[in-house]
């Protein structure tokens, strides 16, 4: 697991999430720990290195 810090697309607070490096491409929804709005997370790994990360408002 890798901790990744980013800015919430709703409240702009810096938050962190644990990402599973064993899953090459993953997309899921998780609520912001500050404002509780749903964030769509997309992460891609190559050789256990994060190569792409996107956090957007759900439905965008």
Secondary structure as the mmCIF struct_conf table of DSSP 4:
data_model
#
loop_
_struct_conf.conf_type_id
_struct_conf.id
_struct_conf.beg_label_comp_id
_struct_conf.beg_label_asym_id
_struct_conf.beg_label_seq_id
_struct_conf.end_label_comp_id
_struct_conf.end_label_asym_id
_struct_conf.end_label_seq_id
STRN STRN1 UNK A 2 UNK A 7
TURN_TY1_P TURN_TY1_P1 UNK A 9 UNK A 11
STRN STRN2 UNK A 14 UNK A 19
TURN_TY1_P TURN_TY1_P2 UNK A 21 UNK A 22
BEND BEND1 UNK A 23 UNK A 24
STRN STRN3 UNK A 25 UNK A 31
TURN_TY1_P TURN_TY1_P3 UNK A 33 UNK A 35
STRN STRN4 UNK A 38 UNK A 46
TURN_TY1_P TURN_TY1_P4 UNK A 47 UNK A 48
STRN STRN5 UNK A 49 UNK A 57
TURN_TY1_P TURN_TY1_P5 UNK A 58 UNK A 59
#
